Amino acid sequence: SPNLKSWTHLSDFGPAGSTNGIWECPDLFSVPVEGRRGESRWVLVVNVGSGAPAGGSGTQYFVGEFDGTRFVPDPGTPAGTGLWADFGRDFYAAVSWSDIPARDGRRLWLGWMSNWTYANDVPTFPWRSAMTVPRELRLRSTPSGLRLVQSPVGELTRLRGSREDLGRATLSRAAEWLRSREVPSGLAELELELDSVPSEGAVNLSLNHGTTGETRITANLGAGTLDVDRTRAGRSEFSPAFAGVHRAPLRIVGGKLQLRVLVDVSSLEVFAQNGETVLTDLVLPESSGLQFSLQAEGPATAVHIRSISLWKLQPAGTKLPIVIP
């Protein structure tokens, strides 16, 4: 672990170039670069109490070099604003595990799934707040520089039930197929791959919660963004800051769009483009059950469905038991 002196230069890289506000849970670790065997870079993590892209608290990071005393960010890391690990409203205090066996070699972390703007008001009982699923970290080369990518750890596949698949299909056929799949428990994992994605229009994946709620995930192709809209997902009256639309940058390469969505009873974790764009949001449906629907707008109505895979998930306690002495 780095010594205390290693953190004395953090003020060079904070929001607006300062350490105003709360900085929590710093972390500094080496991460492998995809496609470059044996190459890695250092990632400096600073969780900030305010100023995240979706508002409130969030997880900021910087990519660069560390010599044991001083961290120097790469040119692709904006010194005044840093980079953001997650563009949803509910990813904070992310910290990685140390001492992962060398034979494993992964860098793993998870975050607190809430936001200090309303964390004390979320109407859940008898507990309040949870953690995200553990995620594996890598760095990917992009036109803007190295960027952090995240994927749910492979061990989570143990929670999957039987797989339902749809291969190549038209948009209308895929929409019909999804509508016919219901998940009464509300626990599901969905993977969606599209090709022939145009540069304009939008693709909408909706999560219909029970009979009254809807969360919409929208790829705005012309704007190059991915939105999560939870304004109609369920309860939000406890805080004026809860309902909203949260937006992340989305990079389409080779006309392909890939989405992986993990849905729990009260949370949603979205991984787009194999983990390059990530959004984590709480949702508080007022009735049980889950069903997906798919739509497109404008030129995007001509997209091709490459594949869809859907799994109903089992509660973690059934496969990953906790032993309390």
C-alpha positions as CSV (number, residue, x, y, z in Angstrom):
1,S,0.0,0.0,0.0
2,P,1.2,3.6,-0.7
3,N,2.4,5.6,2.3
4,L,0.7,8.8,3.5
5,K,3.1,10.9,1.5
6,S,1.7,9.4,-1.7
7,W,-1.6,11.3,-1.2
8,T,-0.1,14.8,-0.7
9,H,-0.6,15.6,-4.4
10,L,-4.3,14.8,-4.6
11,S,-5.2,18.4,-4.7
12,D,-3.6,18.7,-8.2
13,F,-6.4,16.5,-9.6
14,G,-9.6,17.3,-7.7
15,P,-12.9,18.8,-8.9
16,A,-12.1,22.4,-10.1
17,G,-8.5,21.7,-9.0
18,S,-9.3,21.8,-5.3
19,T,-10.2,19.5,-2.4
20,N,-13.3,21.4,-1.4
21,G,-16.0,19.1,-0.1
22,I,-15.7,15.6,1.2
23,W,-13.2,13.2,-0.3
24,E,-13.6,9.6,1.0
25,C,-12.2,6.1,0.5
26,P,-9.1,6.9,-1.6
27,D,-7.6,3.9,-3.5
28,L,-4.5,3.4,-5.7
29,F,-3.9,0.2,-7.6
30,S,-2.5,-1.2,-10.9
31,V,-4.9,-2.4,-13.6
32,P,-4.1,-4.4,-16.7
33,V,-4.7,-2.8,-20.2
34,E,-6.9,-4.8,-22.5
35,G,-5.2,-6.3,-25.5
36,R,-1.7,-5.4,-24.3
37,R,-0.2,-8.4,-22.7
38,G,1.8,-7.6,-19.6
39,E,1.0,-3.9,-19.7
40,S,-0.8,-2.1,-16.8
41,R,-1.3,1.4,-15.5
42,W,-2.1,2.9,-12.1
43,V,-5.6,4.1,-11.2
44,L,-6.1,6.6,-8.5
45,V,-9.7,6.6,-7.0
46,V,-11.2,9.5,-5.0
47,N,-14.8,9.2,-4.0
48,V,-16.4,12.7,-3.8
49,G,-19.3,13.7,-1.6
50,S,-20.8,16.0,-4.2
51,G,-20.4,17.1,-7.8
52,A,-20.9,13.7,-9.5
53,P,-22.5,13.7,-13.1
54,A,-25.9,12.6,-11.8
55,G,-25.7,14.8,-8.8
56,G,-24.5,14.2,-5.2
57,S,-21.9,11.7,-4.4
58,G,-19.9,9.6,-6.9
59,T,-16.7,7.9,-7.7
60,Q,-13.9,9.7,-9.5
61,Y,-10.7,8.3,-10.9
62,F,-7.5,9.2,-12.7
63,V,-5.2,7.1,-14.8
64,G,-1.4,7.6,-14.7
65,E,2.0,6.6,-13.3
66,F,3.0,6.0,-9.7
67,D,6.6,5.8,-8.6
68,G,5.9,5.0,-4.9
69,T,5.8,8.6,-3.9
70,R,4.0,10.7,-6.5
71,F,1.1,10.0,-8.9
72,V,1.2,11.7,-12.3
73,P,-1.9,11.5,-14.4
74,D,-1.8,10.6,-18.1
75,P,-2.5,13.4,-20.7
76,G,-5.8,11.7,-21.4
77,T,-7.0,12.3,-17.8
78,P,-8.4,15.8,-17.4
79,A,-6.6,17.2,-14.4
80,G,-9.4,19.6,-13.4
81,T,-12.3,17.2,-13.5
82,G,-11.0,13.7,-13.5
83,L,-13.0,10.8,-14.9
84,W,-16.1,9.1,-13.6
85,A,-16.5,5.3,-12.9
86,D,-20.3,5.2,-12.9
87,F,-22.8,7.7,-14.2
88,G,-25.8,6.5,-12.3
89,R,-27.0,8.1,-9.1
90,D,-26.1,5.3,-6.7
91,F,-22.4,4.3,-6.9
92,Y,-20.2,5.7,-4.2
93,A,-17.3,4.8,-1.8
94,A,-15.9,2.2,-4.3
95,V,-12.9,0.4,-2.9
96,S,-11.0,-2.5,-4.3
97,W,-9.9,-5.7,-2.6
98,S,-6.2,-6.2,-1.8
99,D,-4.4,-9.5,-1.6
100,I,-6.2,-11.2,-4.5
101,P,-4.0,-14.3,-5.2
102,A,-1.5,-13.7,-7.9
103,R,-2.8,-16.8,-9.7
104,D,-6.1,-15.0,-10.0
105,G,-4.7,-11.7,-11.1
106,R,-8.0,-9.7,-11.1
107,R,-8.6,-6.3,-9.6
108,L,-12.0,-6.4,-8.0
109,W,-14.1,-3.7,-6.4
110,L,-17.6,-2.8,-5.3
111,G,-19.4,0.4,-4.3
112,W,-22.1,1.5,-1.9
113,M,-25.4,1.6,-3.7
114,S,-26.9,4.9,-2.6
115,N,-26.3,8.7,-2.7
116,W,-25.7,11.0,0.3
117,T,-28.3,13.4,-1.1
118,Y,-31.1,11.1,0.1
119,A,-29.4,8.1,1.7
120,N,-31.0,8.7,5.1
121,D,-34.5,9.0,3.6
122,V,-34.8,5.9,1.4
123,P,-38.0,4.2,2.6
124,T,-36.7,0.6,3.1
125,F,-37.2,-1.5,6.2
126,P,-35.7,-3.3,8.2
127,W,-32.5,-2.3,6.4
128,R,-31.4,0.7,4.3
129,S,-28.7,0.6,1.6
130,A,-26.8,-2.3,0.0
131,M,-23.6,-2.8,-2.1
132,T,-23.3,-3.2,-5.8
133,V,-22.3,-6.6,-7.2
134,P,-18.5,-7.1,-7.2
135,R,-16.9,-6.0,-10.5
136,E,-13.7,-6.8,-12.3
137,L,-11.7,-3.8,-13.5
138,R,-9.7,-3.3,-16.7
139,L,-8.4,-0.4,-18.7
140,R,-9.4,0.1,-22.4
141,S,-7.7,2.2,-25.0
142,T,-10.1,4.7,-26.5
143,P,-9.6,7.8,-28.7
144,S,-9.6,9.9,-25.6
145,G,-7.1,7.8,-23.7
146,L,-7.2,4.9,-21.3
147,R,-10.6,4.4,-19.6
148,L,-11.8,2.1,-16.8
149,V,-14.1,-0.7,-17.8
150,Q,-16.1,-2.9,-15.4
151,S,-17.8,-6.3,-15.6
152,P,-19.7,-8.2,-13.0
153,V,-17.5,-11.0,-11.6
154,G,-17.8,-14.4,-13.2
155,E,-18.8,-16.0,-9.9
156,L,-22.2,-14.3,-10.2
157,T,-23.2,-16.7,-13.0
158,R,-23.9,-19.2,-10.2
159,L,-27.0,-17.3,-9.5
160,R,-28.4,-17.8,-13.0
161,G,-31.3,-20.1,-13.7
162,S,-32.0,-21.6,-17.1
163,R,-31.1,-19.4,-20.0
164,E,-33.6,-18.2,-22.6
165,D,-32.2,-17.1,-25.9
166,L,-33.3,-15.4,-29.1
167,G,-30.8,-15.3,-31.9
168,R,-30.9,-13.0,-34.9
169,A,-34.2,-11.2,-35.3
170,T,-35.9,-8.1,-36.4
171,L,-36.7,-5.4,-33.8
172,S,-40.4,-6.3,-33.9
173,R,-39.8,-10.0,-33.4
174,A,-37.4,-9.2,-30.5
175,A,-39.9,-6.9,-28.9
176,E,-42.6,-9.6,-29.1
177,W,-40.2,-12.2,-27.6
178,L,-39.3,-10.0,-24.7
179,R,-42.9,-9.1,-23.9
180,S,-43.7,-12.8,-23.5
181,R,-41.0,-13.4,-20.8
182,E,-42.1,-12.4,-17.3
183,V,-40.0,-12.5,-14.2
184,P,-42.3,-12.7,-11.2
185,S,-39.4,-12.4,-8.7
186,G,-38.0,-9.2,-10.3
187,L,-34.5,-10.7,-10.2
188,A,-33.1,-11.0,-13.7
189,E,-30.1,-10.6,-16.0
190,L,-30.4,-9.5,-19.6
191,E,-27.8,-9.3,-22.4
192,L,-28.8,-7.6,-25.6
193,E,-26.6,-7.2,-28.7
194,L,-27.5,-5.1,-31.7
195,D,-25.7,-4.5,-35.0
196,S,-26.3,-2.2,-38.0
197,V,-26.8,0.5,-35.4
198,P,-27.2,3.9,-37.2
199,S,-25.8,7.2,-36.1
200,E,-29.2,8.7,-35.4
201,G,-32.3,7.7,-33.6
202,A,-32.8,6.0,-30.3
203,V,-33.1,2.5,-28.9
204,N,-35.3,2.1,-25.7
205,L,-35.2,-0.9,-23.4
206,S,-37.9,-0.6,-20.7
207,L,-38.2,-2.4,-17.4
208,N,-41.8,-2.7,-16.5
209,H,-42.1,-3.1,-12.7
210,G,-45.3,-4.9,-11.7
211,T,-48.4,-3.1,-13.0
212,T,-47.4,0.5,-12.3
213,G,-43.7,1.2,-12.7
214,E,-41.3,1.7,-15.6
215,T,-37.6,2.4,-15.8
216,R,-36.3,3.2,-19.3
217,I,-32.8,2.7,-20.6
218,T,-32.3,4.8,-23.8
219,A,-29.4,4.8,-26.2
220,N,-29.5,8.2,-27.9
221,L,-27.5,7.5,-31.0
222,G,-27.2,10.9,-32.4
223,A,-26.1,12.4,-29.0
224,G,-23.9,9.5,-28.1
225,T,-25.4,9.0,-24.7
226,L,-27.0,6.3,-22.6
227,D,-29.8,7.4,-20.2
228,V,-31.5,5.7,-17.3
229,D,-34.9,7.3,-16.6
230,R,-36.4,6.3,-13.2
231,T,-39.0,9.2,-13.0
232,R,-41.8,6.6,-13.3
233,A,-40.0,3.6,-11.7
234,G,-41.9,3.7,-8.3
235,R,-41.6,5.6,-5.1
236,S,-39.8,8.9,-5.1
237,E,-41.8,11.1,-2.8
238,F,-39.3,10.9,0.0
239,S,-36.8,13.1,-1.7
240,P,-37.1,15.7,-4.6
241,A,-33.6,14.5,-5.7
242,F,-34.6,10.9,-6.3
243,A,-36.6,10.9,-9.5
244,G,-34.6,11.8,-12.5
245,V,-32.8,10.9,-15.8
246,H,-29.1,10.0,-15.5
247,R,-26.9,10.3,-18.5
248,A,-23.6,8.7,-19.5
249,P,-21.4,9.0,-22.7
250,L,-21.9,6.1,-25.1
251,R,-19.3,5.2,-27.8
252,I,-20.7,3.2,-30.7
253,V,-17.9,1.3,-32.5
254,G,-18.5,-0.6,-35.8
255,G,-22.3,-0.1,-35.6
256,K,-22.6,-2.4,-32.6
257,L,-24.4,-1.8,-29.3
258,Q,-24.1,-4.2,-26.3
259,L,-26.1,-4.0,-23.1
260,R,-25.9,-6.1,-20.0
261,V,-28.5,-5.4,-17.3
262,L,-28.6,-6.8,-13.7
263,V,-32.0,-6.2,-12.0
264,D,-32.7,-6.8,-8.3
265,V,-35.9,-6.0,-6.4
266,S,-34.8,-2.4,-5.8
267,S,-31.7,-1.8,-7.9
268,L,-30.5,-1.7,-11.5
269,E,-26.9,-2.0,-12.8
270,V,-26.3,-1.3,-16.5
271,F,-23.1,-2.2,-18.3
272,A,-22.9,-1.0,-21.9
273,Q,-20.3,-1.7,-24.5
274,N,-18.7,-4.5,-22.5
275,G,-18.4,-2.4,-19.4
276,E,-17.2,0.9,-21.0
277,T,-20.3,2.8,-19.9
278,V,-21.8,1.9,-16.5
279,L,-24.9,3.3,-14.6
280,T,-26.1,2.1,-11.2
281,D,-29.5,3.3,-9.9
282,L,-31.8,2.4,-7.1
283,V,-35.4,1.8,-8.1
284,L,-38.3,1.4,-5.7
285,P,-41.2,-0.4,-7.5
286,E,-44.6,-0.3,-5.8
287,S,-45.6,-3.8,-7.0
288,S,-43.7,-7.0,-7.7
289,G,-42.8,-8.6,-11.0
290,L,-40.7,-7.6,-14.0
291,Q,-41.1,-7.6,-17.8
292,F,-38.9,-6.1,-20.5
293,S,-39.9,-4.2,-23.6
294,L,-38.0,-2.9,-26.6
295,Q,-38.6,0.0,-28.9
296,A,-36.7,2.2,-31.4
297,E,-37.2,5.6,-32.8
298,G,-36.2,7.2,-36.1
299,P,-33.5,5.5,-38.2
300,A,-32.9,3.1,-35.3
301,T,-36.0,1.1,-36.2
302,A,-33.8,-0.6,-38.8
303,V,-31.4,-2.0,-36.3
304,H,-30.7,-5.8,-36.3
305,I,-31.0,-7.9,-33.2
306,R,-27.9,-10.1,-33.0
307,S,-28.9,-11.9,-29.8
308,I,-30.8,-11.6,-26.6
309,S,-30.2,-13.8,-23.5
310,L,-32.3,-13.7,-20.4
311,W,-31.8,-15.4,-17.0
312,K,-34.0,-15.4,-14.0
313,L,-31.7,-15.0,-11.0
314,Q,-31.8,-16.8,-7.7
315,P,-31.3,-14.8,-4.4
316,A,-27.6,-14.9,-3.4
317,G,-28.4,-16.7,-0.2
318,T,-29.5,-19.8,-2.1
319,K,-26.1,-20.2,-3.8
320,L,-23.7,-18.1,-1.8
321,P,-24.7,-18.9,1.8
322,I,-23.5,-16.8,4.7
323,V,-22.4,-18.6,7.8
324,I,-23.0,-16.7,11.0
325,P,-21.1,-18.2,14.0
